[in-house]
């Protein structure tokens, strides 16, 4: 297995509140393999599979 690369710095133009945000999964998940996201009164599950892929389900 390869060593994960360090998180990329967020470019200054992405710090605008209306611009897309670049987030590293290690920042979001920490040591977890799944997080829950609340959006418009619905809960979504974002998880990392054993193969390292991301799956978002409602």
PyMOL Python script that loads the backbone (N, CA, C, O; Angstrom):
from pymol import cmd

cmd.read_pdbstr("""\
ATOM      1  N   UNK A   1       0.838  -1.175   0.000  1.00  0.00           N
ATOM      2  CA  UNK A   1       0.000   0.000   0.000  1.00  0.00           C
ATOM      3  C   UNK A   1       0.882   1.237   0.000  1.00  0.00           C
ATOM      4  O   UNK A   1       1.945   1.240   0.621  1.00  0.00           O
ATOM      5  N   UNK A   2       0.458   2.280  -0.683  1.00  0.00           N
ATOM      6  CA  UNK A   2       1.248   3.507  -0.747  1.00  0.00           C
ATOM      7  C   UNK A   2       0.899   4.433   0.403  1.00  0.00           C
ATOM      8  O   UNK A   2      -0.199   4.382   0.958  1.00  0.00           O
ATOM      9  N   UNK A   3       1.842   5.264   0.743  1.00  0.00           N
ATOM     10  CA  UNK A   3       1.656   6.257   1.809  1.00  0.00           C
ATOM     11  C   UNK A   3       0.711   7.345   1.310  1.00  0.00           C
ATOM     12  O   UNK A   3       0.917   7.860   0.211  1.00  0.00           O
ATOM     13  N   UNK A   4      -0.335   7.722   2.085  1.00  0.00           N
ATOM     14  CA  UNK A   4      -1.238   8.782   1.628  1.00  0.00           C
ATOM     15  C   UNK A   4      -0.517  10.115   1.544  1.00  0.00           C
ATOM     16  O   UNK A   4       0.361  10.418   2.352  1.00  0.00           O
ATOM     17  N   UNK A   5      -0.901  10.903   0.553  1.00  0.00           N
ATOM     18  CA  UNK A   5      -0.278  12.217   0.395  1.00  0.00           C
ATOM     19  C   UNK A   5      -0.847  13.184   1.422  1.00  0.00           C
ATOM     20  O   UNK A   5      -1.973  13.002   1.885  1.00  0.00           O
ATOM     21  N   UNK A   6      -0.083  14.209   1.784  1.00  0.00           N
ATOM     22  CA  UNK A   6      -0.583  15.181   2.768  1.00  0.00           C
ATOM     23  C   UNK A   6      -1.742  15.986   2.177  1.00  0.00           C
ATOM     24  O   UNK A   6      -1.846  16.107   0.956  1.00  0.00           O
ATOM     25  N   UNK A   7      -2.613  16.537   3.027  1.00  0.00           N
ATOM     26  CA  UNK A   7      -3.732  17.340   2.524  1.00  0.00           C
ATOM     27  C   UNK A   7      -3.236  18.523   1.704  1.00  0.00           C
ATOM     28  O   UNK A   7      -2.221  19.140   2.028  1.00  0.00           O
ATOM     29  N   UNK A   8      -3.973  18.830   0.628  1.00  0.00           N
ATOM     30  CA  UNK A   8      -3.608  19.970  -0.219  1.00  0.00           C
ATOM     31  C   UNK A   8      -4.084  21.262   0.431  1.00  0.00           C
ATOM     32  O   UNK A   8      -5.163  21.291   1.023  1.00  0.00           O
ATOM     33  N   UNK A   9      -3.299  22.331   0.330  1.00  0.00           N
ATOM     34  CA  UNK A   9      -3.774  23.617   0.860  1.00  0.00           C
ATOM     35  C   UNK A   9      -4.942  24.115   0.011  1.00  0.00           C
ATOM     36  O   UNK A   9      -4.992  23.873  -1.195  1.00  0.00           O
ATOM     37  N   UNK A  10      -5.868  24.804   0.645  1.00  0.00           N
ATOM     38  CA  UNK A  10      -7.023  25.349  -0.062  1.00  0.00           C
ATOM     39  C   UNK A  10      -6.599  26.658  -0.727  1.00  0.00           C
ATOM     40  O   UNK A  10      -6.123  27.569  -0.051  1.00  0.00           O
ATOM     41  N   UNK A  11      -6.771  26.759  -2.067  1.00  0.00           N
ATOM     42  CA  UNK A  11      -6.390  28.001  -2.753  1.00  0.00           C
ATOM     43  C   UNK A  11      -7.192  29.190  -2.234  1.00  0.00           C
ATOM     44  O   UNK A  11      -8.326  29.028  -1.785  1.00  0.00           O
ATOM     45  N   UNK A  12      -6.611  30.374  -2.294  1.00  0.00           N
ATOM     46  CA  UNK A  12      -7.253  31.585  -1.775  1.00  0.00           C
ATOM     47  C   UNK A  12      -8.607  31.823  -2.417  1.00  0.00           C
ATOM     48  O   UNK A  12      -9.539  32.253  -1.737  1.00  0.00           O
ATOM     49  N   UNK A  13      -8.741  31.552  -3.723  1.00  0.00           N
ATOM     50  CA  UNK A  13     -10.022  31.803  -4.378  1.00  0.00           C
ATOM     51  C   UNK A  13     -11.114  30.853  -3.897  1.00  0.00           C
ATOM     52  O   UNK A  13     -12.296  31.169  -4.026  1.00  0.00           O
ATOM     53  N   UNK A  14     -10.751  29.708  -3.351  1.00  0.00           N
ATOM     54  CA  UNK A  14     -11.740  28.760  -2.841  1.00  0.00           C
ATOM     55  C   UNK A  14     -12.226  29.148  -1.448  1.00  0.00           C
ATOM     56  O   UNK A  14     -13.170  28.544  -0.940  1.00  0.00           O
ATOM     57  N   UNK A  15     -11.617  30.118  -0.836  1.00  0.00           N
ATOM     58  CA  UNK A  15     -12.037  30.550   0.495  1.00  0.00           C
ATOM     59  C   UNK A  15     -13.263  31.456   0.436  1.00  0.00           C
ATOM     60  O   UNK A  15     -13.856  31.759   1.471  1.00  0.00           O
ATOM     61  N   UNK A  16     -13.644  31.888  -0.753  1.00  0.00           N
ATOM     62  CA  UNK A  16     -14.869  32.651  -0.940  1.00  0.00           C
ATOM     63  C   UNK A  16     -16.028  31.747  -0.540  1.00  0.00           C
ATOM     64  O   UNK A  16     -16.078  30.592  -0.964  1.00  0.00           O
ATOM     65  N   UNK A  17     -16.963  32.249   0.270  1.00  0.00           N
ATOM     66  CA  UNK A  17     -18.039  31.405   0.786  1.00  0.00           C
ATOM     67  C   UNK A  17     -18.926  30.819  -0.299  1.00  0.00           C
ATOM     68  O   UNK A  17     -19.632  29.843  -0.044  1.00  0.00           O
ATOM     69  N   UNK A  18     -18.914  31.388  -1.509  1.00  0.00           N
ATOM     70  CA  UNK A  18     -19.746  30.881  -2.598  1.00  0.00           C
ATOM     71  C   UNK A  18     -18.983  29.943  -3.531  1.00  0.00           C
ATOM     72  O   UNK A  18     -19.582  29.309  -4.399  1.00  0.00           O
ATOM     73  N   UNK A  19     -17.685  29.855  -3.359  1.00  0.00           N
ATOM     74  CA  UNK A  19     -16.868  28.987  -4.202  1.00  0.00           C
ATOM     75  C   UNK A  19     -16.913  27.555  -3.667  1.00  0.00           C
ATOM     76  O   UNK A  19     -17.207  27.329  -2.493  1.00  0.00           O
ATOM     77  N   UNK A  20     -16.624  26.611  -4.528  1.00  0.00           N
ATOM     78  CA  UNK A  20     -16.557  25.212  -4.110  1.00  0.00           C
ATOM     79  C   UNK A  20     -15.420  25.044  -3.107  1.00  0.00           C
ATOM     80  O   UNK A  20     -14.375  25.684  -3.230  1.00  0.00           O
ATOM     81  N   UNK A  21     -15.628  24.186  -2.121  1.00  0.00           N
ATOM     82  CA  UNK A  21     -14.609  23.929  -1.105  1.00  0.00           C
ATOM     83  C   UNK A  21     -13.887  22.632  -1.427  1.00  0.00           C
ATOM     84  O   UNK A  21     -14.521  21.642  -1.792  1.00  0.00           O
ATOM     85  N   UNK A  22     -12.572  22.629  -1.295  1.00  0.00           N
ATOM     86  CA  UNK A  22     -11.781  21.421  -1.444  1.00  0.00           C
ATOM     87  C   UNK A  22     -11.554  20.848  -0.057  1.00  0.00           C
ATOM     88  O   UNK A  22     -10.884  21.468   0.769  1.00  0.00           O
ATOM     89  N   UNK A  23     -12.103  19.673   0.206  1.00  0.00           N
ATOM     90  CA  UNK A  23     -11.949  19.025   1.505  1.00  0.00           C
ATOM     91  C   UNK A  23     -11.281  17.676   1.317  1.00  0.00           C
ATOM     92  O   UNK A  23     -11.594  16.944   0.378  1.00  0.00           O
ATOM     93  N   UNK A  24     -10.384  17.359   2.190  1.00  0.00           N
ATOM     94  CA  UNK A  24      -9.719  16.065   2.169  1.00  0.00           C
ATOM     95  C   UNK A  24     -10.541  15.079   2.995  1.00  0.00           C
ATOM     96  O   UNK A  24     -11.020  15.433   4.072  1.00  0.00           O
ATOM     97  N   UNK A  25     -10.709  13.869   2.518  1.00  0.00           N
ATOM     98  CA  UNK A  25     -11.524  12.892   3.245  1.00  0.00           C
ATOM     99  C   UNK A  25     -10.959  12.607   4.633  1.00  0.00           C
ATOM    100  O   UNK A  25     -11.711  12.266   5.546  1.00  0.00           O
ATOM    101  N   UNK A  26      -9.653  12.743   4.801  1.00  0.00           N
ATOM    102  CA  UNK A  26      -9.081  12.502   6.139  1.00  0.00           C
ATOM    103  C   UNK A  26      -9.548  13.556   7.125  1.00  0.00           C
ATOM    104  O   UNK A  26      -9.679  13.279   8.317  1.00  0.00           O
ATOM    105  N   UNK A  27      -9.804  14.775   6.631  1.00  0.00           N
ATOM    106  CA  UNK A  27     -10.340  15.821   7.504  1.00  0.00           C
ATOM    107  C   UNK A  27     -11.791  15.532   7.867  1.00  0.00           C
ATOM    108  O   UNK A  27     -12.207  15.763   9.002  1.00  0.00           O
ATOM    109  N   UNK A  28     -12.555  15.032   6.913  1.00  0.00           N
ATOM    110  CA  UNK A  28     -13.971  14.743   7.152  1.00  0.00           C
ATOM    111  C   UNK A  28     -14.186  13.495   8.003  1.00  0.00           C
ATOM    112  O   UNK A  28     -14.993  13.505   8.933  1.00  0.00           O
ATOM    113  N   UNK A  29     -13.472  12.431   7.687  1.00  0.00           N
ATOM    114  CA  UNK A  29     -13.723  11.137   8.310  1.00  0.00           C
ATOM    115  C   UNK A  29     -12.876  10.858   9.541  1.00  0.00           C
ATOM    116  O   UNK A  29     -13.309  10.130  10.433  1.00  0.00           O
ATOM    117  N   UNK A  30     -11.682  11.422   9.604  1.00  0.00           N
ATOM    118  CA  UNK A  30     -10.782  11.053  10.691  1.00  0.00           C
ATOM    119  C   UNK A  30     -10.491   9.560  10.593  1.00  0.00           C
ATOM    120  O   UNK A  30     -10.016   9.091   9.558  1.00  0.00           O
ATOM    121  N   UNK A  31     -10.770   8.810  11.652  1.00  0.00           N
ATOM    122  CA  UNK A  31     -10.547   7.368  11.643  1.00  0.00           C
ATOM    123  C   UNK A  31     -11.821   6.591  11.309  1.00  0.00           C
ATOM    124  O   UNK A  31     -11.817   5.360  11.309  1.00  0.00           O
ATOM    125  N   UNK A  32     -12.905   7.305  11.027  1.00  0.00           N
ATOM    126  CA  UNK A  32     -14.182   6.652  10.711  1.00  0.00           C
ATOM    127  C   UNK A  32     -14.224   6.213   9.256  1.00  0.00           C
ATOM    128  O   UNK A  32     -13.466   6.714   8.426  1.00  0.00           O
ATOM    129  N   UNK A  33     -15.114   5.275   8.950  1.00  0.00           N
ATOM    130  CA  UNK A  33     -15.332   4.881   7.557  1.00  0.00           C
ATOM    131  C   UNK A  33     -16.671   5.392   7.052  1.00  0.00           C
ATOM    132  O   UNK A  33     -17.001   5.210   5.880  1.00  0.00           O
ATOM    133  N   UNK A  34     -17.458   6.039   7.933  1.00  0.00           N
ATOM    134  CA  UNK A  34     -18.758   6.554   7.526  1.00  0.00           C
ATOM    135  C   UNK A  34     -19.077   7.823   8.309  1.00  0.00           C
ATOM    136  O   UNK A  34     -18.784   7.928   9.500  1.00  0.00           O
ATOM    137  N   UNK A  35     -19.692   8.793   7.606  1.00  0.00           N
ATOM    138  CA  UNK A  35     -20.201   9.995   8.263  1.00  0.00           C
ATOM    139  C   UNK A  35     -21.628  10.220   7.796  1.00  0.00           C
ATOM    140  O   UNK A  35     -22.019   9.745   6.729  1.00  0.00           O
ATOM    141  N   UNK A  36     -22.410  10.946   8.595  1.00  0.00           N
ATOM    142  CA  UNK A  36     -23.778  11.301   8.220  1.00  0.00           C
ATOM    143  C   UNK A  36     -23.821  12.789   7.944  1.00  0.00           C
ATOM    144  O   UNK A  36     -23.227  13.587   8.668  1.00  0.00           O
ATOM    145  N   UNK A  37     -24.536  13.156   6.882  1.00  0.00           N
ATOM    146  CA  UNK A  37     -24.652  14.548   6.464  1.00  0.00           C
ATOM    147  C   UNK A  37     -26.130  14.910   6.440  1.00  0.00           C
ATOM    148  O   UNK A  37     -26.931  14.221   5.808  1.00  0.00           O
ATOM    149  N   UNK A  38     -26.491  15.983   7.122  1.00  0.00           N
ATOM    150  CA  UNK A  38     -27.871  16.469   7.135  1.00  0.00           C
ATOM    151  C   UNK A  38     -28.013  17.523   6.047  1.00  0.00           C
ATOM    152  O   UNK A  38     -27.231  18.471   5.979  1.00  0.00           O
ATOM    153  N   UNK A  39     -29.035  17.343   5.184  1.00  0.00           N
ATOM    154  CA  UNK A  39     -29.283  18.292   4.100  1.00  0.00           C
ATOM    155  C   UNK A  39     -30.780  18.362   3.827  1.00  0.00           C
ATOM    156  O   UNK A  39     -31.400  17.348   3.509  1.00  0.00           O
ATOM    157  N   UNK A  40     -31.365  19.553   3.949  1.00  0.00           N
ATOM    158  CA  UNK A  40     -32.806  19.753   3.698  1.00  0.00           C
ATOM    159  C   UNK A  40     -33.665  18.721   4.430  1.00  0.00           C
ATOM    160  O   UNK A  40     -34.519  18.076   3.822  1.00  0.00           O
ATOM    161  N   UNK A  41     -33.440  18.572   5.705  1.00  0.00           N
ATOM    162  CA  UNK A  41     -34.209  17.673   6.578  1.00  0.00           C
ATOM    163  C   UNK A  41     -34.049  16.203   6.221  1.00  0.00           C
ATOM    164  O   UNK A  41     -34.846  15.379   6.670  1.00  0.00           O
ATOM    165  N   UNK A  42     -33.052  15.851   5.432  1.00  0.00           N
ATOM    166  CA  UNK A  42     -32.772  14.442   5.113  1.00  0.00           C
ATOM    167  C   UNK A  42     -31.359  14.119   5.604  1.00  0.00           C
ATOM    168  O   UNK A  42     -30.490  14.991   5.647  1.00  0.00           O
ATOM    169  N   UNK A  43     -31.146  12.864   5.971  1.00  0.00           N
ATOM    170  CA  UNK A  43     -29.830  12.403   6.402  1.00  0.00           C
ATOM    171  C   UNK A  43     -29.231  11.539   5.294  1.00  0.00           C
ATOM    172  O   UNK A  43     -29.861  10.597   4.814  1.00  0.00           O
ATOM    173  N   UNK A  44     -28.018  11.873   4.902  1.00  0.00           N
ATOM    174  CA  UNK A  44     -27.282  11.112   3.900  1.00  0.00           C
ATOM    175  C   UNK A  44     -26.105  10.436   4.584  1.00  0.00           C
ATOM    176  O   UNK A  44     -25.534  10.979   5.529  1.00  0.00           O
ATOM    177  N   UNK A  45     -25.745   9.256   4.108  1.00  0.00           N
ATOM    178  CA  UNK A  45     -24.575   8.531   4.622  1.00  0.00           C
ATOM    179  C   UNK A  45     -23.490   8.562   3.552  1.00  0.00           C
ATOM    180  O   UNK A  45     -23.726   8.175   2.407  1.00  0.00           O
ATOM    181  N   UNK A  46     -22.312   9.021   3.927  1.00  0.00           N
ATOM    182  CA  UNK A  46     -21.160   8.994   3.046  1.00  0.00           C
ATOM    183  C   UNK A  46     -20.170   8.024   3.653  1.00  0.00           C
ATOM    184  O   UNK A  46     -19.734   8.198   4.791  1.00  0.00           O
ATOM    185  N   UNK A  47     -19.814   6.997   2.889  1.00  0.00           N
ATOM    186  CA  UNK A  47     -18.901   6.005   3.455  1.00  0.00           C
ATOM    187  C   UNK A  47     -17.776   5.663   2.492  1.00  0.00           C
ATOM    188  O   UNK A  47     -17.892   5.816   1.276  1.00  0.00           O
ATOM    189  N   UNK A  48     -16.689   5.197   3.080  1.00  0.00           N
ATOM    190  CA  UNK A  48     -15.531   4.754   2.318  1.00  0.00           C
ATOM    191  C   UNK A  48     -15.575   3.234   2.283  1.00  0.00           C
ATOM    192  O   UNK A  48     -15.635   2.588   3.329  1.00  0.00           O
ATOM    193  N   UNK A  49     -15.545   2.661   1.083  1.00  0.00           N
ATOM    194  CA  UNK A  49     -15.589   1.214   0.943  1.00  0.00           C
ATOM    195  C   UNK A  49     -14.209   0.612   1.217  1.00  0.00           C
ATOM    196  O   UNK A  49     -13.221   1.333   1.353  1.00  0.00           O
ATOM    197  N   UNK A  50     -14.158  -0.697   1.295  1.00  0.00           N
ATOM    198  CA  UNK A  50     -12.868  -1.378   1.488  1.00  0.00           C
ATOM    199  C   UNK A  50     -11.923  -1.103   0.327  1.00  0.00           C
ATOM    200  O   UNK A  50     -10.703  -1.121   0.485  1.00  0.00           O
ATOM    201  N   UNK A  51     -12.509  -0.846  -0.849  1.00  0.00           N
ATOM    202  CA  UNK A  51     -11.691  -0.572  -2.039  1.00  0.00           C
ATOM    203  C   UNK A  51     -11.274   0.901  -2.107  1.00  0.00           C
ATOM    204  O   UNK A  51     -10.593   1.306  -3.049  1.00  0.00           O
ATOM    205  N   UNK A  52     -11.680   1.709  -1.108  1.00  0.00           N
ATOM    206  CA  UNK A  52     -11.288   3.107  -1.069  1.00  0.00           C
ATOM    207  C   UNK A  52     -12.175   4.041  -1.874  1.00  0.00           C
ATOM    208  O   UNK A  52     -11.813   5.196  -2.095  1.00  0.00           O
ATOM    209  N   UNK A  53     -13.325   3.562  -2.315  1.00  0.00           N
ATOM    210  CA  UNK A  53     -14.276   4.390  -3.060  1.00  0.00           C
ATOM    211  C   UNK A  53     -15.233   5.060  -2.104  1.00  0.00           C
ATOM    212  O   UNK A  53     -15.423   4.594  -0.981  1.00  0.00           O
ATOM    213  N   UNK A  54     -15.850   6.172  -2.548  1.00  0.00           N
ATOM    214  CA  UNK A  54     -16.860   6.862  -1.746  1.00  0.00           C
ATOM    215  C   UNK A  54     -18.242   6.524  -2.256  1.00  0.00           C
ATOM    216  O   UNK A  54     -18.479   6.512  -3.464  1.00  0.00           O
ATOM    217  N   UNK A  55     -19.170   6.245  -1.326  1.00  0.00           N
ATOM    218  CA  UNK A  55     -20.561   5.974  -1.665  1.00  0.00           C
ATOM    219  C   UNK A  55     -21.441   6.872  -0.813  1.00  0.00           C
ATOM    220  O   UNK A  55     -21.322   6.897   0.412  1.00  0.00           O
ATOM    221  N   UNK A  56     -22.336   7.619  -1.484  1.00  0.00           N
ATOM    222  CA  UNK A  56     -23.291   8.493  -0.821  1.00  0.00           C
ATOM    223  C   UNK A  56     -24.680   7.895  -0.994  1.00  0.00           C
ATOM    224  O   UNK A  56     -25.116   7.659  -2.120  1.00  0.00           O
ATOM    225  N   UNK A  57     -25.388   7.645   0.125  1.00  0.00           N
ATOM    226  CA  UNK A  57     -26.741   7.100   0.080  1.00  0.00           C
ATOM    227  C   UNK A  57     -27.656   7.942   0.943  1.00  0.00           C
ATOM    228  O   UNK A  57     -27.221   8.585   1.898  1.00  0.00           O
ATOM    229  N   UNK A  58     -28.935   7.927   0.589  1.00  0.00           N
ATOM    230  CA  UNK A  58     -29.926   8.680   1.336  1.00  0.00           C
ATOM    231  C   UNK A  58     -30.624   7.742   2.309  1.00  0.00           C
ATOM    232  O   UNK A  58     -31.509   8.169   3.051  1.00  0.00           O
TER     233      UNK A  58
END
""", "prot")
cmd.dss("prot")
cmd.show_as("cartoon", "prot")
cmd.util.cbc("prot")
cmd.orient("prot")
